[in-house]
């Protein structure tokens, strides 16, 4: 059984910062790509950032220069540092990871709410 557990969400004023964490646990043999997605009310889920096992990253245009994704392979954990937050960043943030147990499969966390409001 593999679980992804997110933490670090909350409420912040515009211009503020938050750091999200997502730890994968269970009978994990290997992890490839890890990423963060978000879904705002009434909108489709969208990719925010992704990081490969080798550390290569890509970001949505809307967060470039403000968000930074990183990972600690020893801890099976991915992070999302979010700076200069805007009201339009308000959403439920989900982490996902490509994990090999007995086959490759995409796993998702339960989501964590981020609210940016004055």
SULKA-V162169 format. One line per field, one symbol per residue. ss: DSSP state (H for helix, E for strand, C for the rest). phi: phi as a letter, one per 20 degrees, with the letter a starting at -180 (. if undefined). A space follows every 10 residues. Layout:
# SULKA-V162169
ss->???
phi->???
This chain:
# SULKA-V162169
ss->CCEEEEECCE EECCCCCEEE EEEEECCCCE EEEEEEEEEC CCCCCEEEEE ECCCCCEEEC CCCCCCEEEE EEHHHCEEEE EECCCCHHHC EEEEEEEEEE CCCEEEEECC CEEEEECC
phi->.dcddebofr dbegnecbce cbdecpeeeb cefcbccbce gmcffcfdbb cefenfcbcf gfdgnddcdb bdffdlcdcc eddlfcgfef aeddebbecd ddafbedcee nceccdbe
